[in-house]
Amino acid sequence: MSSKRHSIRPWDSFLSSLRRLAVSLSNHRTNRFQSERMPAQLNLSAFKFPLGFIRIIQFVFIIIAIAAVNSWGLTVEYNCKTDNATVMSTQKVYTFSLSKVKLTGCDKQMYSFWPGDDSAGGAAGFFYFVNVAALIYVIFVAFVYVIFWNVYQTEKRIPLVDLGATALFFILFFFCSSIWWAGANTIGTSTSDDRLKELFQQQSWVGQNATFSNRDVNNGKLAISVLADWVCVICFAFNCWFIWKEIVPRDSSNPTDIA
């Protein structure tokens, strides 16, 4: 029994050494793979190329569009005439779903004011969805350019995914700009002096002796947001072309100059 124990110990020691060697080789290969795939530092040179620079332009105009819409507001002033005096009331509106807005009447009760045709809540919702989603994607793909620029230039599948997503946002921005253009025109018409005077002639307001006095609205911000989104349409169209230029030369053995 003693001789068998002594003969097993060297064999166990040998197996233990082999295990340590295998683990060491595995760690070495993993570290080597990561060092080859991961860049040593951020590669900001990607933004020197049209493919990267146009992402900066997209980011700026998406921010402009969202900021312009968020800064929109309407203030309506109207007079409530009584036997003794005239009281001025002020109401502030910050939503594009005008049909859901209720103003405080002269009797301190809440009354609906705009009909459903004057509302642009759906257009505004679609605008926010497209712009926020595009903003998130632009930030994400800019991160990919900075961190994995070398991989992006060598791996064909990544530019293909980028091309598909960029083409999708081009289509979304085209429809978004058209729909929001119509929505902004609806808001402009619904908040005009003539329209507000007409709405104060409704039965529920005439009975309270309420008359329109003044309004303060910055519909110019909506025009800025529409223009910014149309710029995004153009930018995403050019962006598709720039990405395509990165892919086509890899599919041809004799690529031509398509710049």
N, C-alpha and C positions, 0 to 999 in steps of 0.2 A: 504493500500500500504506500509506503514511504517513497519508493522509487517512482511510482506512478505520479504522485503529487509533484515530485521534482521535475518530471518530464513534461508536465502540463504547464508549469509556470513560464518557461521560456516561450512556449507556443502562445500563451495569453499575451505576453509582453510583445511578441511580434505582431499579433493581430491589433493590439492597441496602437502600435506605431503606424500600421497601415491606415487605421481609421484617422489618426491625426494628420497623416499625409494627404488623405483624400479630402478632408475638410479644408486643409490649407490650400490645396489646388482649386477647390470649388470657390473659396473666397477670393482667390487671386483672379480667377476668370470673371467673377461677378464684378469686381472692382475695375478690371480692365474693360469690360463691356460698358460699364457706366461711364468710365472716363472717355470712351470713344463716342458714346451717344450724347452725353451731356456736355454742353459748352463750358469752358472754363470761366467765361465772363459774359455779361450781357452784350449782345451784338446790335448796337444802335445804328449800324451802317445800313440796315434794312430800310430805314426811312429815307435814305438817299435815293433809292430807286422809286420809280412811279408806283409800283405795287404797294410799297409801304407808305409813301408820302400821301397818296390819295386817301388812305385810312385816316390820316390826321384831318384832312379836309372834311371827310364824312363825320368824324367825331365833332368837329366844331359846328357844323351846320345842324346836326341833330340836336346838340345842346341849345343852339339858337332857337330852333323850332319849339322845343319843349319849354324853354324859358319864356318865349313870347306868349305861348298859350297860357302858361301858369300866371302870367302877370295881367291877364285880361280881367276886367271887372266892369260892372255897371252900377251906377247910382241913379235912382229915380226919385225926383222930388214932386210932390203934388200937394194941393191945398184942400183942406176940409173946411167948408163954409158952414158956419152955424149962425144962429140968430144974433149972437153977441160979437163974434170975432171969426177970424180966418186963421186956422192952424196949419202950419206947413209940416208935412211928414216926409221922412227920407227912408228909402229902402235900398239896401245893397244886394246885388246879385253876383254870384261867382260861379254859377253852374251854367252849362250849355243846354241842359234839359229844361228849357224855359217852361214847358207845359207842366212841370212839377213845382214850379215856383208859386208860392202864395204870398200875397202882400197883405199887410195889416190895414184894414179898412178904417173909415172914420169912426165906426162904432167899436173899434178894437177887436173885431173879429177877423179871422183869416179867410181870404178869398183867392180863388184861382184867377190868374190874370191872362196869361198867354194860352192860346189853343195849341193843339198838338202839331199843327202845321208849322208853327213858329219855332219848334224845338230842333236842336241839332245834337242831341245827346249821343245818338248812335254813331254819327260821324266823328264826334270827339273821342268816343271810346275806341274806335278803330284807329284813329290818329295816335292815341297814347300807346295802344298795343304795338303798332308797327314801329314807332320811334323808340320806345323803351327796349323792345326786343332787338332792334338794330343796334342800339347803343351798347347793349350787353355783348352782342356778337363782335362788334368792332373792337371793343376792349379786349375780348378773348383772343381774337385773331392777331391783334397787335402784340399781345403777350407771346403768342406762338412765334411771330416773326422775330421778336427780340431774343427769345430763349432757344428756339429750334430752327433758326434761319438756315443753317447748313443742312439740317435734315429736310427742311421744306424744299430746298433746291435739288436734293438728290432722290427723295422719295416721291414717286408720282402720285400715289393715292391721296396724300395730304392736299396738294393743289387741286385735285379733282373734287374733293369734298368742299374745299374753299370756293371753287367755281360754282358748284351746285348751290351752296348757301347764298353766295353773292347774287346769283341769278334769281333766286327766290326773293331776296330782299328788293331787287330791282323791280320785279313784278308787283310786290306788295307796296312799294313806295309809289309806283305809277298809279295804282288804284287808290291808295291812301291820299295822294295829292289831289286827284280828281274829286274824290268824295269830300275831302275836307275843304276844297275850294268851294264846292256847292254849299257845304255846311256853314262856312264863314260868310258867304253871301246871305244865307238865311238869317244868321245872327245879325248881320248888318241891317237887313231890312226890318227885322223884328224889333230892333232897338232904335230905330230912327224916330225923329220927332213926330212925323206924320202918323206912323204906326202906333206910337204910344198915345197920341191924342185920340186916335180911333178906338183904342182899347179902353180908354177911360169913358167912352160913350156906351160901354156895355151896361145892361140893365142893372147889374149888381152894384155898379159904381155910380151911375147917374142918380139912383135913389138916395145916395149918401151925400150928394152935392160935392163930389170929389172932382177936381179938375187938374189936368196935367200942368206942371209948372216948368220943370227943367230936367235935363238928364246929363250925365257925365259918363261917357264910355270911350274906351280906347280901342276901337275896332282896327286901328292901324296895326296893332300887335298881331291880329289874326292874319292880316295881309303879309306881314313878315314871316309868320310861320308857314304860310302857303308857299311863298317864294323859297324859303329854306328847304322845304320838302322837295320842290321841283329841282333844286340844285342837287339834292341827294339822289334823285332819279338819274340825273346825268352822271354823277360821280359813280354810282353803282354800275351803270352801263359801261363806262370806261374801265372800271375795275374788273369787270368780266373779261374785257379785251386784254388787260395787262396779265391776268392770271392765265388766259389762254396762250399768251406768248411764252409763258413759263413751261407749258405742257407740250405744245406742238413740236418743238425741236427735238424732244426725246422720242417721238414716234417716227421720226424720219431719219434714215441713214445719211441723207444729204439735205439737211435742213436749209431752207432759204431764209433770206433776211426779210422778216415780216414786221420789223419795228416801224 
